[in-house]
């Protein structure tokens, strides 16, 4: 089968999709979007907390002030990034 025939066969498959397949694809895309946002939030929070921990050990603070401060800031940053993506519709 030539490349052109394969493309035509592939295009014919797309035209014959049922509405159920389209809805399933939309659900799958939404699942990927929101799970990606969750991983993004987790990574932002982990990086912020780790940076605070490293700064506390570098400055040898008696209590983990920088860890708490950077953990809170990273939570707010993660929420900001996620909500911005959610409301602007970035994919």
PDB file of N, CA, C and O in Angstrom:
ATOM      1  N   UNK A   1       0.853  -1.163   0.000  1.00  0.00           N
ATOM      2  CA  UNK A   1       0.000   0.000   0.000  1.00  0.00           C
ATOM      3  C   UNK A   1       0.907   1.237   0.000  1.00  0.00           C
ATOM      4  O   UNK A   1       1.851   1.325   0.785  1.00  0.00           O
ATOM      5  N   UNK A   2       0.613   2.170  -0.873  1.00  0.00           N
ATOM      6  CA  UNK A   2       1.440   3.363  -0.977  1.00  0.00           C
ATOM      7  C   UNK A   2       1.112   4.337   0.159  1.00  0.00           C
ATOM      8  O   UNK A   2       0.134   4.174   0.889  1.00  0.00           O
ATOM      9  N   UNK A   3       1.961   5.344   0.274  1.00  0.00           N
ATOM     10  CA  UNK A   3       1.774   6.328   1.332  1.00  0.00           C
ATOM     11  C   UNK A   3       0.467   7.103   1.135  1.00  0.00           C
ATOM     12  O   UNK A   3      -0.241   7.405   2.096  1.00  0.00           O
ATOM     13  N   UNK A   4       0.167   7.413  -0.105  1.00  0.00           N
ATOM     14  CA  UNK A   4      -1.056   8.152  -0.404  1.00  0.00           C
ATOM     15  C   UNK A   4      -2.290   7.325  -0.042  1.00  0.00           C
ATOM     16  O   UNK A   4      -3.251   7.859   0.512  1.00  0.00           O
ATOM     17  N   UNK A   5      -2.270   6.031  -0.350  1.00  0.00           N
ATOM     18  CA  UNK A   5      -3.393   5.156  -0.028  1.00  0.00           C
ATOM     19  C   UNK A   5      -3.559   5.030   1.492  1.00  0.00           C
ATOM     20  O   UNK A   5      -4.684   4.978   1.989  1.00  0.00           O
ATOM     21  N   UNK A   6      -2.447   4.981   2.226  1.00  0.00           N
ATOM     22  CA  UNK A   6      -2.516   4.905   3.683  1.00  0.00           C
ATOM     23  C   UNK A   6      -3.149   6.165   4.261  1.00  0.00           C
ATOM     24  O   UNK A   6      -3.956   6.095   5.188  1.00  0.00           O
ATOM     25  N   UNK A   7      -2.774   7.323   3.704  1.00  0.00           N
ATOM     26  CA  UNK A   7      -3.360   8.576   4.180  1.00  0.00           C
ATOM     27  C   UNK A   7      -4.860   8.618   3.905  1.00  0.00           C
ATOM     28  O   UNK A   7      -5.632   9.065   4.753  1.00  0.00           O
ATOM     29  N   UNK A   8      -5.273   8.160   2.737  1.00  0.00           N
ATOM     30  CA  UNK A   8      -6.689   8.153   2.409  1.00  0.00           C
ATOM     31  C   UNK A   8      -7.450   7.209   3.324  1.00  0.00           C
ATOM     32  O   UNK A   8      -8.555   7.527   3.764  1.00  0.00           O
ATOM     33  N   UNK A   9      -6.871   6.049   3.614  1.00  0.00           N
ATOM     34  CA  UNK A   9      -7.517   5.101   4.505  1.00  0.00           C
ATOM     35  C   UNK A   9      -7.632   5.692   5.917  1.00  0.00           C
ATOM     36  O   UNK A   9      -8.643   5.512   6.596  1.00  0.00           O
ATOM     37  N   UNK A  10      -6.584   6.395   6.343  1.00  0.00           N
ATOM     38  CA  UNK A  10      -6.612   7.024   7.663  1.00  0.00           C
ATOM     39  C   UNK A  10      -7.672   8.122   7.708  1.00  0.00           C
ATOM     40  O   UNK A  10      -8.386   8.243   8.704  1.00  0.00           O
ATOM     41  N   UNK A  11      -7.785   8.912   6.665  1.00  0.00           N
ATOM     42  CA  UNK A  11      -8.797   9.972   6.615  1.00  0.00           C
ATOM     43  C   UNK A  11     -10.204   9.386   6.628  1.00  0.00           C
ATOM     44  O   UNK A  11     -11.099   9.953   7.255  1.00  0.00           O
ATOM     45  N   UNK A  12     -10.412   8.273   5.956  1.00  0.00           N
ATOM     46  CA  UNK A  12     -11.725   7.632   5.946  1.00  0.00           C
ATOM     47  C   UNK A  12     -12.097   7.133   7.339  1.00  0.00           C
ATOM     48  O   UNK A  12     -13.267   7.174   7.719  1.00  0.00           O
ATOM     49  N   UNK A  13     -11.114   6.662   8.102  1.00  0.00           N
ATOM     50  CA  UNK A  13     -11.377   6.202   9.466  1.00  0.00           C
ATOM     51  C   UNK A  13     -11.857   7.358  10.326  1.00  0.00           C
ATOM     52  O   UNK A  13     -12.779   7.194  11.125  1.00  0.00           O
ATOM     53  N   UNK A  14     -11.233   8.544  10.170  1.00  0.00           N
ATOM     54  CA  UNK A  14     -11.630   9.705  10.957  1.00  0.00           C
ATOM     55  C   UNK A  14     -13.060  10.138  10.653  1.00  0.00           C
ATOM     56  O   UNK A  14     -13.778  10.583  11.548  1.00  0.00           O
ATOM     57  N   UNK A  15     -13.474  10.011   9.399  1.00  0.00           N
ATOM     58  CA  UNK A  15     -14.820  10.427   9.017  1.00  0.00           C
ATOM     59  C   UNK A  15     -15.883   9.494   9.574  1.00  0.00           C
ATOM     60  O   UNK A  15     -17.023   9.907   9.783  1.00  0.00           O
ATOM     61  N   UNK A  16     -15.521   8.244   9.815  1.00  0.00           N
ATOM     62  CA  UNK A  16     -16.487   7.249  10.271  1.00  0.00           C
ATOM     63  C   UNK A  16     -16.555   7.124  11.790  1.00  0.00           C
ATOM     64  O   UNK A  16     -17.152   6.176  12.299  1.00  0.00           O
ATOM     65  N   UNK A  17     -15.963   8.052  12.513  1.00  0.00           N
ATOM     66  CA  UNK A  17     -15.994   7.970  13.980  1.00  0.00           C
ATOM     67  C   UNK A  17     -17.395   8.230  14.496  1.00  0.00           C
ATOM     68  O   UNK A  17     -18.123   9.083  13.987  1.00  0.00           O
ATOM     69  N   UNK A  18     -17.746   7.487  15.501  1.00  0.00           N
ATOM     70  CA  UNK A  18     -19.055   7.683  16.115  1.00  0.00           C
ATOM     71  C   UNK A  18     -18.964   8.800  17.158  1.00  0.00           C
ATOM     72  O   UNK A  18     -17.866   9.144  17.597  1.00  0.00           O
ATOM     73  N   UNK A  19     -20.094   9.363  17.554  1.00  0.00           N
ATOM     74  CA  UNK A  19     -20.070  10.418  18.580  1.00  0.00           C
ATOM     75  C   UNK A  19     -19.498   9.940  19.910  1.00  0.00           C
ATOM     76  O   UNK A  19     -18.921  10.729  20.658  1.00  0.00           O
ATOM     77  N   UNK A  20     -19.656   8.647  20.208  1.00  0.00           N
ATOM     78  CA  UNK A  20     -19.108   8.115  21.459  1.00  0.00           C
ATOM     79  C   UNK A  20     -17.598   8.215  21.481  1.00  0.00           C
ATOM     80  O   UNK A  20     -17.016   8.529  22.519  1.00  0.00           O
ATOM     81  N   UNK A  21     -16.952   7.953  20.352  1.00  0.00           N
ATOM     82  CA  UNK A  21     -15.498   8.020  20.292  1.00  0.00           C
ATOM     83  C   UNK A  21     -15.018   9.448  20.504  1.00  0.00           C
ATOM     84  O   UNK A  21     -13.994   9.666  21.152  1.00  0.00           O
ATOM     85  N   UNK A  22     -15.737  10.413  19.971  1.00  0.00           N
ATOM     86  CA  UNK A  22     -15.374  11.810  20.154  1.00  0.00           C
ATOM     87  C   UNK A  22     -15.482  12.241  21.600  1.00  0.00           C
ATOM     88  O   UNK A  22     -14.614  12.954  22.104  1.00  0.00           O
ATOM     89  N   UNK A  23     -16.547  11.813  22.280  1.00  0.00           N
ATOM     90  CA  UNK A  23     -16.725  12.165  23.687  1.00  0.00           C
ATOM     91  C   UNK A  23     -15.687  11.480  24.557  1.00  0.00           C
ATOM     92  O   UNK A  23     -15.200  12.060  25.527  1.00  0.00           O
ATOM     93  N   UNK A  24     -15.348  10.247  24.210  1.00  0.00           N
ATOM     94  CA  UNK A  24     -14.334   9.535  24.975  1.00  0.00           C
ATOM     95  C   UNK A  24     -12.989  10.229  24.835  1.00  0.00           C
ATOM     96  O   UNK A  24     -12.227  10.321  25.798  1.00  0.00           O
ATOM     97  N   UNK A  25     -12.701  10.714  23.638  1.00  0.00           N
ATOM     98  CA  UNK A  25     -11.443  11.431  23.414  1.00  0.00           C
ATOM     99  C   UNK A  25     -11.410  12.731  24.216  1.00  0.00           C
ATOM    100  O   UNK A  25     -10.374  13.081  24.782  1.00  0.00           O
ATOM    101  N   UNK A  26     -12.528  13.446  24.270  1.00  0.00           N
ATOM    102  CA  UNK A  26     -12.595  14.687  25.038  1.00  0.00           C
ATOM    103  C   UNK A  26     -12.382  14.416  26.526  1.00  0.00           C
ATOM    104  O   UNK A  26     -11.688  15.176  27.201  1.00  0.00           O
ATOM    105  N   UNK A  27     -12.968  13.349  27.035  1.00  0.00           N
ATOM    106  CA  UNK A  27     -12.793  12.994  28.440  1.00  0.00           C
ATOM    107  C   UNK A  27     -11.339  12.640  28.731  1.00  0.00           C
ATOM    108  O   UNK A  27     -10.790  13.028  29.762  1.00  0.00           O
ATOM    109  N   UNK A  28     -10.726  11.905  27.818  1.00  0.00           N
ATOM    110  CA  UNK A  28      -9.334  11.511  27.987  1.00  0.00           C
ATOM    111  C   UNK A  28      -8.431  12.739  27.959  1.00  0.00           C
ATOM    112  O   UNK A  28      -7.492  12.836  28.750  1.00  0.00           O
ATOM    113  N   UNK A  29      -8.706  13.676  27.056  1.00  0.00           N
ATOM    114  CA  UNK A  29      -7.909  14.901  26.978  1.00  0.00           C
ATOM    115  C   UNK A  29      -8.054  15.726  28.257  1.00  0.00           C
ATOM    116  O   UNK A  29      -7.075  16.291  28.745  1.00  0.00           O
ATOM    117  N   UNK A  30      -9.266  15.797  28.797  1.00  0.00           N
ATOM    118  CA  UNK A  30      -9.486  16.528  30.047  1.00  0.00           C
ATOM    119  C   UNK A  30      -8.746  15.851  31.195  1.00  0.00           C
ATOM    120  O   UNK A  30      -8.159  16.526  32.041  1.00  0.00           O
ATOM    121  N   UNK A  31      -8.773  14.531  31.226  1.00  0.00           N
ATOM    122  CA  UNK A  31      -8.056  13.791  32.266  1.00  0.00           C
ATOM    123  C   UNK A  31      -6.567  14.098  32.195  1.00  0.00           C
ATOM    124  O   UNK A  31      -5.935  14.341  33.224  1.00  0.00           O
ATOM    125  N   UNK A  32      -6.001  14.088  30.994  1.00  0.00           N
ATOM    126  CA  UNK A  32      -4.580  14.385  30.846  1.00  0.00           C
ATOM    127  C   UNK A  32      -4.261  15.812  31.279  1.00  0.00           C
ATOM    128  O   UNK A  32      -3.240  16.059  31.921  1.00  0.00           O
ATOM    129  N   UNK A  33      -5.129  16.737  30.929  1.00  0.00           N
ATOM    130  CA  UNK A  33      -4.904  18.135  31.282  1.00  0.00           C
ATOM    131  C   UNK A  33      -4.863  18.318  32.793  1.00  0.00           C
ATOM    132  O   UNK A  33      -3.944  18.945  33.321  1.00  0.00           O
ATOM    133  N   UNK A  34      -5.853  17.773  33.489  1.00  0.00           N
ATOM    134  CA  UNK A  34      -5.931  17.984  34.928  1.00  0.00           C
ATOM    135  C   UNK A  34      -4.899  17.168  35.697  1.00  0.00           C
ATOM    136  O   UNK A  34      -4.411  17.622  36.732  1.00  0.00           O
ATOM    137  N   UNK A  35      -4.560  15.993  35.225  1.00  0.00           N
ATOM    138  CA  UNK A  35      -3.499  15.241  35.902  1.00  0.00           C
ATOM    139  C   UNK A  35      -2.153  15.923  35.692  1.00  0.00           C
ATOM    140  O   UNK A  35      -1.301  15.900  36.579  1.00  0.00           O
ATOM    141  N   UNK A  36      -1.957  16.528  34.530  1.00  0.00           N
ATOM    142  CA  UNK A  36      -0.733  17.290  34.289  1.00  0.00           C
ATOM    143  C   UNK A  36      -0.641  18.498  35.201  1.00  0.00           C
ATOM    144  O   UNK A  36       0.439  18.841  35.682  1.00  0.00           O
ATOM    145  N   UNK A  37      -1.777  19.145  35.440  1.00  0.00           N
ATOM    146  CA  UNK A  37      -1.797  20.282  36.357  1.00  0.00           C
ATOM    147  C   UNK A  37      -1.449  19.845  37.775  1.00  0.00           C
ATOM    148  O   UNK A  37      -0.759  20.569  38.493  1.00  0.00           O
ATOM    149  N   UNK A  38      -1.915  18.680  38.182  1.00  0.00           N
ATOM    150  CA  UNK A  38      -1.621  18.175  39.527  1.00  0.00           C
ATOM    151  C   UNK A  38      -0.119  17.895  39.673  1.00  0.00           C
ATOM    152  O   UNK A  38       0.481  18.240  40.691  1.00  0.00           O
ATOM    153  N   UNK A  39       0.482  17.274  38.662  1.00  0.00           N
ATOM    154  CA  UNK A  39       1.921  17.022  38.711  1.00  0.00           C
ATOM    155  C   UNK A  39       2.699  18.332  38.737  1.00  0.00           C
ATOM    156  O   UNK A  39       3.696  18.449  39.450  1.00  0.00           O
ATOM    157  N   UNK A  40       2.255  19.304  37.974  1.00  0.00           N
ATOM    158  CA  UNK A  40       2.908  20.602  37.934  1.00  0.00           C
ATOM    159  C   UNK A  40       2.850  21.264  39.308  1.00  0.00           C
ATOM    160  O   UNK A  40       3.848  21.813  39.776  1.00  0.00           O
ATOM    161  N   UNK A  41       1.701  21.217  39.948  1.00  0.00           N
ATOM    162  CA  UNK A  41       1.572  21.799  41.288  1.00  0.00           C
ATOM    163  C   UNK A  41       2.491  21.083  42.281  1.00  0.00           C
ATOM    164  O   UNK A  41       3.158  21.723  43.093  1.00  0.00           O
ATOM    165  N   UNK A  42       2.517  19.773  42.208  1.00  0.00           N
ATOM    166  CA  UNK A  42       3.360  19.004  43.121  1.00  0.00           C
ATOM    167  C   UNK A  42       4.829  19.319  42.961  1.00  0.00           C
ATOM    168  O   UNK A  42       5.553  19.437  43.950  1.00  0.00           O
ATOM    169  N   UNK A  43       5.275  19.455  41.735  1.00  0.00           N
ATOM    170  CA  UNK A  43       6.684  19.755  41.487  1.00  0.00           C
ATOM    171  C   UNK A  43       7.034  21.152  41.986  1.00  0.00           C
ATOM    172  O   UNK A  43       8.094  21.346  42.580  1.00  0.00           O
ATOM    173  N   UNK A  44       6.163  22.124  41.754  1.00  0.00           N
ATOM    174  CA  UNK A  44       6.423  23.489  42.232  1.00  0.00           C
ATOM    175  C   UNK A  44       6.543  23.506  43.757  1.00  0.00           C
ATOM    176  O   UNK A  44       7.445  24.141  44.304  1.00  0.00           O
ATOM    177  N   UNK A  45       5.642  22.814  44.436  1.00  0.00           N
ATOM    178  CA  UNK A  45       5.663  22.792  45.900  1.00  0.00           C
ATOM    179  C   UNK A  45       6.904  22.062  46.415  1.00  0.00           C
ATOM    180  O   UNK A  45       7.537  22.513  47.370  1.00  0.00           O
ATOM    181  N   UNK A  46       7.253  20.944  45.790  1.00  0.00           N
ATOM    182  CA  UNK A  46       8.449  20.209  46.220  1.00  0.00           C
ATOM    183  C   UNK A  46       9.720  21.018  46.020  1.00  0.00           C
ATOM    184  O   UNK A  46      10.595  21.015  46.886  1.00  0.00           O
ATOM    185  N   UNK A  47       9.837  21.707  44.900  1.00  0.00           N
ATOM    186  CA  UNK A  47      11.036  22.517  44.637  1.00  0.00           C
ATOM    187  C   UNK A  47      11.138  23.656  45.651  1.00  0.00           C
ATOM    188  O   UNK A  47      12.221  23.931  46.169  1.00  0.00           O
ATOM    189  N   UNK A  48      10.019  24.314  45.935  1.00  0.00           N
ATOM    190  CA  UNK A  48      10.036  25.401  46.910  1.00  0.00           C
ATOM    191  C   UNK A  48      10.411  24.923  48.306  1.00  0.00           C
ATOM    192  O   UNK A  48      11.194  25.574  48.998  1.00  0.00           O
ATOM    193  N   UNK A  49       9.862  23.803  48.716  1.00  0.00           N
ATOM    194  CA  UNK A  49      10.163  23.261  50.041  1.00  0.00           C
ATOM    195  C   UNK A  49      11.618  22.811  50.133  1.00  0.00           C
ATOM    196  O   UNK A  49      12.282  23.043  51.143  1.00  0.00           O
ATOM    197  N   UNK A  50      12.109  22.170  49.082  1.00  0.00           N
ATOM    198  CA  UNK A  50      13.500  21.721  49.069  1.00  0.00           C
ATOM    199  C   UNK A  50      14.450  22.921  49.118  1.00  0.00           C
ATOM    200  O   UNK A  50      15.461  22.890  49.820  1.00  0.00           O
ATOM    201  N   UNK A  51      14.120  23.979  48.368  1.00  0.00           N
ATOM    202  CA  UNK A  51      14.964  25.177  48.388  1.00  0.00           C
ATOM    203  C   UNK A  51      14.980  25.786  49.787  1.00  0.00           C
ATOM    204  O   UNK A  51      16.034  26.218  50.256  1.00  0.00           O
ATOM    205  N   UNK A  52      13.843  25.828  50.455  1.00  0.00           N
ATOM    206  CA  UNK A  52      13.795  26.343  51.822  1.00  0.00           C
ATOM    207  C   UNK A  52      14.616  25.505  52.776  1.00  0.00           C
ATOM    208  O   UNK A  52      15.296  26.034  53.656  1.00  0.00           O
ATOM    209  N   UNK A  53      14.550  24.208  52.602  1.00  0.00           N
ATOM    210  CA  UNK A  53      15.328  23.316  53.459  1.00  0.00           C
ATOM    211  C   UNK A  53      16.824  23.516  53.253  1.00  0.00           C
ATOM    212  O   UNK A  53      17.597  23.518  54.211  1.00  0.00           O
ATOM    213  N   UNK A  54      17.224  23.683  52.000  1.00  0.00           N
ATOM    214  CA  UNK A  54      18.641  23.909  51.701  1.00  0.00           C
ATOM    215  C   UNK A  54      19.098  25.262  52.267  1.00  0.00           C
ATOM    216  O   UNK A  54      20.201  25.369  52.803  1.00  0.00           O
ATOM    217  N   UNK A  55      18.264  26.274  52.148  1.00  0.00           N
ATOM    218  CA  UNK A  55      18.627  27.582  52.698  1.00  0.00           C
ATOM    219  C   UNK A  55      18.715  27.540  54.227  1.00  0.00           C
ATOM    220  O   UNK A  55      19.600  28.161  54.816  1.00  0.00           O
ATOM    221  N   UNK A  56      17.809  26.818  54.861  1.00  0.00           N
ATOM    222  CA  UNK A  56      17.882  26.676  56.317  1.00  0.00           C
ATOM    223  C   UNK A  56      19.162  25.977  56.744  1.00  0.00           C
ATOM    224  O   UNK A  56      19.780  26.362  57.736  1.00  0.00           O
ATOM    225  N   UNK A  57      19.558  24.967  56.013  1.00  0.00           N
ATOM    226  CA  UNK A  57      20.796  24.271  56.380  1.00  0.00           C
ATOM    227  C   UNK A  57      22.020  25.140  56.065  1.00  0.00           C
ATOM    228  O   UNK A  57      23.022  25.078  56.777  1.00  0.00           O
ATOM    229  N   UNK A  58      21.940  25.944  55.010  1.00  0.00           N
ATOM    230  CA  UNK A  58      23.074  26.816  54.662  1.00  0.00           C
ATOM    231  C   UNK A  58      23.262  27.921  55.709  1.00  0.00           C
ATOM    232  O   UNK A  58      24.382  28.190  56.142  1.00  0.00           O
ATOM    233  N   UNK A  59      22.163  28.550  56.106  1.00  0.00           N
ATOM    234  CA  UNK A  59      22.249  29.626  57.092  1.00  0.00           C
ATOM    235  C   UNK A  59      22.211  29.120  58.526  1.00  0.00           C
ATOM    236  O   UNK A  59      22.351  29.907  59.463  1.00  0.00           O
ATOM    237  N   UNK A  60      22.025  27.831  58.708  1.00  0.00           N
ATOM    238  CA  UNK A  60      21.998  27.172  60.015  1.00  0.00           C
ATOM    239  C   UNK A  60      21.042  27.880  60.985  1.00  0.00           C
ATOM    240  O   UNK A  60      21.415  28.260  62.094  1.00  0.00           O
ATOM    241  N   UNK A  61      19.808  28.039  60.525  1.00  0.00           N
ATOM    242  CA  UNK A  61      18.802  28.665  61.378  1.00  0.00           C
ATOM    243  C   UNK A  61      18.366  27.698  62.465  1.00  0.00           C
ATOM    244  O   UNK A  61      18.389  26.481  62.286  1.00  0.00           O
ATOM    245  N   UNK A  62      17.968  28.268  63.598  1.00  0.00           N
ATOM    246  CA  UNK A  62      17.596  27.416  64.732  1.00  0.00           C
ATOM    247  C   UNK A  62      16.234  26.757  64.512  1.00  0.00           C
ATOM    248  O   UNK A  62      15.999  25.653  65.003  1.00  0.00           O
ATOM    249  N   UNK A  63      15.340  27.415  63.787  1.00  0.00           N
ATOM    250  CA  UNK A  63      14.043  26.840  63.427  1.00  0.00           C
ATOM    251  C   UNK A  63      13.882  26.956  61.917  1.00  0.00           C
ATOM    252  O   UNK A  63      14.500  27.818  61.293  1.00  0.00           O
ATOM    253  N   UNK A  64      13.056  26.095  61.326  1.00  0.00           N
ATOM    254  CA  UNK A  64      12.961  26.078  59.846  1.00  0.00           C
ATOM    255  C   UNK A  64      12.080  27.199  59.273  1.00  0.00           C
ATOM    256  O   UNK A  64      11.076  26.934  58.611  1.00  0.00           O
ATOM    257  N   UNK A  65      12.465  28.434  59.532  1.00  0.00           N
ATOM    258  CA  UNK A  65      11.686  29.567  59.050  1.00  0.00           C
ATOM    259  C   UNK A  65      11.646  29.620  57.525  1.00  0.00           C
ATOM    260  O   UNK A  65      10.581  29.805  56.935  1.00  0.00           O
ATOM    261  N   UNK A  66      12.787  29.462  56.899  1.00  0.00           N
ATOM    262  CA  UNK A  66      12.847  29.573  55.440  1.00  0.00           C
ATOM    263  C   UNK A  66      12.120  28.421  54.755  1.00  0.00           C
ATOM    264  O   UNK A  66      11.524  28.605  53.694  1.00  0.00           O
ATOM    265  N   UNK A  67      12.164  27.250  55.350  1.00  0.00           N
ATOM    266  CA  UNK A  67      11.441  26.112  54.780  1.00  0.00           C
ATOM    267  C   UNK A  67       9.937  26.390  54.791  1.00  0.00           C
ATOM    268  O   UNK A  67       9.252  26.158  53.794  1.00  0.00           O
ATOM    269  N   UNK A  68       9.436  26.877  55.900  1.00  0.00           N
ATOM    270  CA  UNK A  68       8.009  27.182  56.001  1.00  0.00           C
ATOM    271  C   UNK A  68       7.630  28.310  55.055  1.00  0.00           C
ATOM    272  O   UNK A  68       6.611  28.234  54.368  1.00  0.00           O
ATOM    273  N   UNK A  69       8.448  29.356  55.017  1.00  0.00           N
ATOM    274  CA  UNK A  69       8.157  30.499  54.161  1.00  0.00           C
ATOM    275  C   UNK A  69       8.134  30.109  52.683  1.00  0.00           C
ATOM    276  O   UNK A  69       7.199  30.457  51.962  1.00  0.00           O
ATOM    277  N   UNK A  70       9.151  29.395  52.240  1.00  0.00           N
ATOM    278  CA  UNK A  70       9.197  29.008  50.828  1.00  0.00           C
ATOM    279  C   UNK A  70       8.153  27.947  50.488  1.00  0.00           C
ATOM    280  O   UNK A  70       7.665  27.905  49.359  1.00  0.00           O
ATOM    281  N   UNK A  71       7.806  27.097  51.442  1.00  0.00           N
ATOM    282  CA  UNK A  71       6.742  26.123  51.187  1.00  0.00           C
ATOM    283  C   UNK A  71       5.413  26.838  50.969  1.00  0.00           C
ATOM    284  O   UNK A  71       4.661  26.492  50.058  1.00  0.00           O
ATOM    285  N   UNK A  72       5.124  27.830  51.800  1.00  0.00           N
ATOM    286  CA  UNK A  72       3.879  28.592  51.634  1.00  0.00           C
ATOM    287  C   UNK A  72       3.877  29.391  50.332  1.00  0.00           C
ATOM    288  O   UNK A  72       2.873  29.428  49.621  1.00  0.00           O
ATOM    289  N   UNK A  73       5.001  30.025  50.027  1.00  0.00           N
ATOM    290  CA  UNK A  73       5.093  30.777  48.771  1.00  0.00           C
ATOM    291  C   UNK A  73       4.938  29.866  47.565  1.00  0.00           C
ATOM    292  O   UNK A  73       4.318  30.250  46.573  1.00  0.00           O
ATOM    293  N   UNK A  74       5.492  28.670  47.641  1.00  0.00           N
ATOM    294  CA  UNK A  74       5.379  27.753  46.508  1.00  0.00           C
ATOM    295  C   UNK A  74       3.956  27.219  46.366  1.00  0.00           C
ATOM    296  O   UNK A  74       3.513  26.938  45.252  1.00  0.00           O
ATOM    297  N   UNK A  75       3.239  27.077  47.470  1.00  0.00           N
ATOM    298  CA  UNK A  75       1.832  26.670  47.389  1.00  0.00           C
ATOM    299  C   UNK A  75       1.024  27.744  46.672  1.00  0.00           C
ATOM    300  O   UNK A  75       0.217  27.440  45.794  1.00  0.00           O
ATOM    301  N   UNK A  76       1.243  29.004  47.050  1.00  0.00           N
ATOM    302  CA  UNK A  76       0.534  30.091  46.383  1.00  0.00           C
ATOM    303  C   UNK A  76       0.928  30.187  44.906  1.00  0.00           C
ATOM    304  O   UNK A  76       0.080  30.450  44.054  1.00  0.00           O
ATOM    305  N   UNK A  77       2.210  29.975  44.605  1.00  0.00           N
ATOM    306  CA  UNK A  77       2.654  30.012  43.211  1.00  0.00           C
ATOM    307  C   UNK A  77       2.021  28.883  42.406  1.00  0.00           C
ATOM    308  O   UNK A  77       1.611  29.093  41.264  1.00  0.00           O
ATOM    309  N   UNK A  78       1.938  27.697  42.985  1.00  0.00           N
ATOM    310  CA  UNK A  78       1.330  26.562  42.291  1.00  0.00           C
ATOM    311  C   UNK A  78      -0.155  26.808  42.040  1.00  0.00           C
ATOM    312  O   UNK A  78      -0.666  26.502  40.963  1.00  0.00           O
ATOM    313  N   UNK A  79      -0.839  27.354  43.028  1.00  0.00           N
ATOM    314  CA  UNK A  79      -2.255  27.688  42.842  1.00  0.00           C
ATOM    315  C   UNK A  79      -2.438  28.749  41.766  1.00  0.00           C
ATOM    316  O   UNK A  79      -3.350  28.654  40.945  1.00  0.00           O
ATOM    317  N   UNK A  80      -1.579  29.754  41.768  1.00  0.00           N
ATOM    318  CA  UNK A  80      -1.670  30.811  40.766  1.00  0.00           C
ATOM    319  C   UNK A  80      -1.483  30.252  39.360  1.00  0.00           C
ATOM    320  O   UNK A  80      -2.266  30.556  38.460  1.00  0.00           O
ATOM    321  N   UNK A  81      -0.457  29.442  39.173  1.00  0.00           N
ATOM    322  CA  UNK A  81      -0.174  28.876  37.849  1.00  0.00           C
ATOM    323  C   UNK A  81      -1.321  27.976  37.397  1.00  0.00           C
ATOM    324  O   UNK A  81      -1.745  28.046  36.244  1.00  0.00           O
ATOM    325  N   UNK A  82      -1.818  27.144  38.284  1.00  0.00           N
ATOM    326  CA  UNK A  82      -2.886  26.214  37.921  1.00  0.00           C
ATOM    327  C   UNK A  82      -4.193  26.939  37.608  1.00  0.00           C
ATOM    328  O   UNK A  82      -4.863  26.619  36.626  1.00  0.00           O
ATOM    329  N   UNK A  83      -4.553  27.909  38.437  1.00  0.00           N
ATOM    330  CA  UNK A  83      -5.787  28.641  38.187  1.00  0.00           C
ATOM    331  C   UNK A  83      -5.691  29.508  36.934  1.00  0.00           C
ATOM    332  O   UNK A  83      -6.674  29.671  36.210  1.00  0.00           O
ATOM    333  N   UNK A  84      -4.516  30.057  36.683  1.00  0.00           N
ATOM    334  CA  UNK A  84      -4.322  30.848  35.472  1.00  0.00           C
ATOM    335  C   UNK A  84      -4.501  29.965  34.240  1.00  0.00           C
ATOM    336  O   UNK A  84      -5.158  30.366  33.279  1.00  0.00           O
ATOM    337  N   UNK A  85      -3.923  28.773  34.264  1.00  0.00           N
ATOM    338  CA  UNK A  85      -4.088  27.840  33.141  1.00  0.00           C
ATOM    339  C   UNK A  85      -5.540  27.384  32.999  1.00  0.00           C
ATOM    340  O   UNK A  85      -6.038  27.210  31.887  1.00  0.00           O
ATOM    341  N   UNK A  86      -6.197  27.197  34.111  1.00  0.00           N
ATOM    342  CA  UNK A  86      -7.576  26.728  34.085  1.00  0.00           C
ATOM    343  C   UNK A  86      -8.520  27.781  33.494  1.00  0.00           C
ATOM    344  O   UNK A  86      -9.370  27.465  32.662  1.00  0.00           O
ATOM    345  N   UNK A  87      -8.364  29.012  33.924  1.00  0.00           N
ATOM    346  CA  UNK A  87      -9.289  30.059  33.482  1.00  0.00           C
ATOM    347  C   UNK A  87      -8.968  30.637  32.113  1.00  0.00           C
ATOM    348  O   UNK A  87      -9.868  31.109  31.418  1.00  0.00           O
ATOM    349  N   UNK A  88      -7.696  30.609  31.710  1.00  0.00           N
ATOM    350  CA  UNK A  88      -7.357  31.131  30.385  1.00  0.00           C
ATOM    351  C   UNK A  88      -7.527  30.068  29.316  1.00  0.00           C
ATOM    352  O   UNK A  88      -7.550  30.388  28.127  1.00  0.00           O
ATOM    353  N   UNK A  89      -7.645  28.817  29.713  1.00  0.00           N
ATOM    354  CA  UNK A  89      -7.875  27.743  28.746  1.00  0.00           C
ATOM    355  C   UNK A  89      -6.627  27.298  28.015  1.00  0.00           C
ATOM    356  O   UNK A  89      -6.727  26.745  26.919  1.00  0.00           O
ATOM    357  N   UNK A  90      -5.451  27.522  28.588  1.00  0.00           N
ATOM    358  CA  UNK A  90      -4.220  27.055  27.955  1.00  0.00           C
ATOM    359  C   UNK A  90      -4.191  25.543  27.936  1.00  0.00           C
ATOM    360  O   UNK A  90      -4.586  24.882  28.897  1.00  0.00           O
ATOM    361  N   UNK A  91      -3.717  25.009  26.829  1.00  0.00           N
ATOM    362  CA  UNK A  91      -3.664  23.542  26.716  1.00  0.00           C
ATOM    363  C   UNK A  91      -2.240  23.062  26.732  1.00  0.00           C
ATOM    364  O   UNK A  91      -1.993  21.859  26.647  1.00  0.00           O
TER     365      UNK A  91
END
